[in-house]
Amino acid sequence: VRNAENRRIVLASRPEGAPRLDNFRLETGSIPIPGPGQVLVRNRFLGVEPAMRGWISAAKGYSEPVPLGGVMRGFAVGEIAASNNPDYQAGETVTGLFGWQEWAAVDPPAILRRVTETDLPVSTALGVLGVNGMTAYVGLLDIGQPKPGETVVVSTAAGAVGSAAGQIAKIKGCRAVGVAGGPAKCHQCLTEFGYDAAIDYKAVADIGAALRQACPDGIDVYFDNVGGPILDAVLEQINLGARIAICGTISATIGEGQLAPRPNRQLLIARAKMQGFLVLDHFGRFPTGLAELAQWIREGRLTYREDIIDGIERAPEGLMRVLAGANMGKQLIRLAD
Ligand SMILES: NC(=O)c1ccc[n+]([C@@H]2O[C@H](COP(=O)([O-])OP(=O)(O)OC[C@H]3O[C@@H](n4cnc5c(N)ncnc54)[C@H](OP(=O)(O)O)[C@@H]3O)[C@@H](O)[C@H]2O)c1
């Protein structure tokens, strides 16, 4: 371990508009020495989140902006190489906010959990058995509250969160309709993720007409990852008592207002509910949710896709892929052994 290097991605500058590769910089340093109470983690996979666009912007969000020159914030999974904490042992696999770096000396609050699903690939701890799977679980079940026979629409339907949300809707006996970009993702929605219908929002001329055709009984639950015109079209077709879970706003540019019809009339007429949520407020649901998600995977009822690229130097490219919709499944960065 000694004399080895720690490579990390730091934030070089704040993006003006869409993030670019040159907003990041690869730095090499020495492996950190864990302080009192800390553990040293060797990261194996890094996660890429659309939310990173917000984390690196100076605009006010739900978390502090990543400081300039600081290691890029991000989830990772890896093994404990050394521990100064009696609660953690060397050799344990853990996941948490360890940052875009090969090695991390972290305080225990940065650790989200021990990874105990040894029968499943360790990378799942960053996707379907990580924040993405739990976002789908909490957002659909607790916020969306689907009932058997209802119609559930999911946007970014083939993505890490969306693909899980659509499959959970099916497990709960709903009609699931996915909205995704491009024929490959729509094909995946139908053949891998079990959606009853898939709409390619990039190809259809009229998203409202496409939704009406795919949802002949109207829309009871909308799991919204995008906002924008797709949300506007959904609002026109919600049923009495509909629930709209606002999970993400990836179609909107940070800090830029969107001109759109006001939703109050549709919400009033349908006596509907629209609620934003952050998965990080729902840690109490993780033990139950992760156990259930893992069980569904083992039973073959829940499947997932990962889009893996190799090498920490390519992590910023991973973010560009996600923001361009080029990722097919959970975007991950695999680090060398
Ligand atoms: N509330 C929470 O606690 C929470 C937690 C985690 C994630 N999220 C949100 O969940 C959503 C999905 O995240 P994920 O990690 O699963 O990523 P993902 O869906 O695997 O990847 C992002 C996808 O967003 C779509 N996209 C990108 N730019 C877009 C645009 N301009 N308009 C419409 N769609 C666009 C692309 O899919 P298409 O090709 O299909 O457009 C892209 O593949 C994001 O909005 C994220 O912020 C929320």
The ligand as an SDF file (V2000), in Angstrom:
LIG
                    3D

 48 52  0  0  0  0  0  0  0  0999 V2000
  -35.0210   12.1980   -5.9560 N   0  0  0  0  0  0  0  0  0  0  0  0
  -33.9880   11.4310   -5.6920 C   0  0  0  0  0  0  0  0  0  0  0  0
  -33.6820   11.1420   -4.5510 O   0  0  0  0  0  0  0  0  0  0  0  0
  -33.1890   10.8780   -6.8320 C   0  0  0  0  0  0  0  0  0  0  0  0
  -32.1750    9.9340   -6.5970 C   0  0  0  0  0  0  0  0  0  0  0  0
  -31.4760    9.4040   -7.6950 C   0  0  0  0  0  0  0  0  0  0  0  0
  -31.7870    9.8270   -8.9840 C   0  0  0  0  0  0  0  0  0  0  0  0
  -32.7680   10.7660   -9.1590 N   0  0  0  0  0  0  0  0  0  0  0  0
  -33.1520   11.2170  -10.5060 C   0  0  0  0  0  0  0  0  0  0  0  0
  -33.6180   10.1140  -11.2490 O   0  0  0  0  0  0  0  0  0  0  0  0
  -33.4330   10.3700  -12.6470 C   0  0  0  0  0  0  0  0  0  0  0  0
  -32.7700    9.1730  -13.2850 C   0  0  0  0  0  0  0  0  0  0  0  0
  -31.4700    9.0000  -12.7170 O   0  0  0  0  0  0  0  0  0  0  0  0
  -30.5750    7.7250  -13.0480 P   0  0  0  0  0  0  0  0  0  0  0  0
  -29.4260    7.7630  -12.1460 O   0  0  0  0  0  0  0  0  0  0  0  0
  -31.4340    6.5250  -13.0940 O   0  0  0  0  0  0  0  0  0  0  0  0
  -30.0240    8.0500  -14.4970 O   0  0  0  0  0  0  0  0  0  0  0  0
  -30.3460    7.2920  -15.8640 P   0  0  0  0  0  0  0  0  0  0  0  0
  -31.8160    7.3290  -16.0760 O   0  0  0  0  0  0  0  0  0  0  0  0
  -29.6630    5.9710  -15.8700 O   0  0  0  0  0  0  0  0  0  0  0  0
  -29.6030    8.2310  -16.8910 O   0  0  0  0  0  0  0  0  0  0  0  0
  -30.0900    9.5110  -17.1700 C   0  0  0  0  0  0  0  0  0  0  0  0
  -31.0720    9.4780  -18.3620 C   0  0  0  0  0  0  0  0  0  0  0  0
  -31.7620   10.7060  -18.3910 O   0  0  0  0  0  0  0  0  0  0  0  0
  -32.2320   10.9270  -19.7100 C   0  0  0  0  0  0  0  0  0  0  0  0
  -31.9680   12.3090  -20.1220 N   0  0  0  0  0  0  0  0  0  0  0  0
  -30.7930   12.9420  -20.1930 C   0  0  0  0  0  0  0  0  0  0  0  0
  -30.9590   14.1850  -20.6250 N   0  0  0  0  0  0  0  0  0  0  0  0
  -32.2830   14.3610  -20.8160 C   0  0  0  0  0  0  0  0  0  0  0  0
  -33.0760   15.4310  -21.2860 C   0  0  0  0  0  0  0  0  0  0  0  0
  -32.5410   16.6040  -21.6310 N   0  0  0  0  0  0  0  0  0  0  0  0
  -34.4210   15.2450  -21.3650 N   0  0  0  0  0  0  0  0  0  0  0  0
  -34.9820   14.0900  -21.0140 C   0  0  0  0  0  0  0  0  0  0  0  0
  -34.2640   13.0250  -20.5590 N   0  0  0  0  0  0  0  0  0  0  0  0
  -32.9320   13.1650  -20.4990 C   0  0  0  0  0  0  0  0  0  0  0  0
  -31.5090    9.9370  -20.6020 C   0  0  0  0  0  0  0  0  0  0  0  0
  -32.4250    8.8960  -20.8860 O   0  0  0  0  0  0  0  0  0  0  0  0
  -33.2970    8.9460  -22.2230 P   0  0  0  0  0  0  0  0  0  0  0  0
  -32.3730    8.5710  -23.3200 O   0  0  0  0  0  0  0  0  0  0  0  0
  -34.3870    7.9780  -21.9960 O   0  0  0  0  0  0  0  0  0  0  0  0
  -33.7660   10.3600  -22.3520 O   0  0  0  0  0  0  0  0  0  0  0  0
  -30.4130    9.4100  -19.7000 C   0  0  0  0  0  0  0  0  0  0  0  0
  -30.0220    8.1010  -20.0530 O   0  0  0  0  0  0  0  0  0  0  0  0
  -32.6320   11.6670  -12.7200 C   0  0  0  0  0  0  0  0  0  0  0  0
  -33.5090   12.7490  -12.9650 O   0  0  0  0  0  0  0  0  0  0  0  0
  -32.0260   11.7740  -11.3390 C   0  0  0  0  0  0  0  0  0  0  0  0
  -31.7060   13.0890  -11.0060 O   0  0  0  0  0  0  0  0  0  0  0  0
  -33.4600   11.2790   -8.1180 C   0  0  0  0  0  0  0  0  0  0  0  0
  1  2  1  0
  2  3  2  0
  2  4  1  0
  4  5  1  0
  4 48  2  0
  5  6  2  0
  6  7  1  0
  7  8  2  0
  8  9  1  0
  8 48  1  0
  9 10  1  0
  9 46  1  0
 10 11  1  0
 11 12  1  0
 11 44  1  0
 12 13  1  0
 13 14  1  0
 14 15  2  0
 14 16  1  0
 14 17  1  0
 17 18  1  0
 18 19  2  0
 18 20  1  0
 18 21  1  0
 21 22  1  0
 22 23  1  0
 23 24  1  0
 23 42  1  0
 24 25  1  0
 25 26  1  0
 25 36  1  0
 26 27  1  0
 26 35  1  0
 27 28  2  0
 28 29  1  0
 29 30  1  0
 29 35  2  0
 30 31  1  0
 30 32  2  0
 32 33  1  0
 33 34  2  0
 34 35  1  0
 36 37  1  0
 36 42  1  0
 37 38  1  0
 38 39  2  0
 38 40  1  0
 38 41  1  0
 42 43  1  0
 44 45  1  0
 44 46  1  0
 46 47  1  0
M  CHG  2   8   1  16  -1
M  END
$$$$
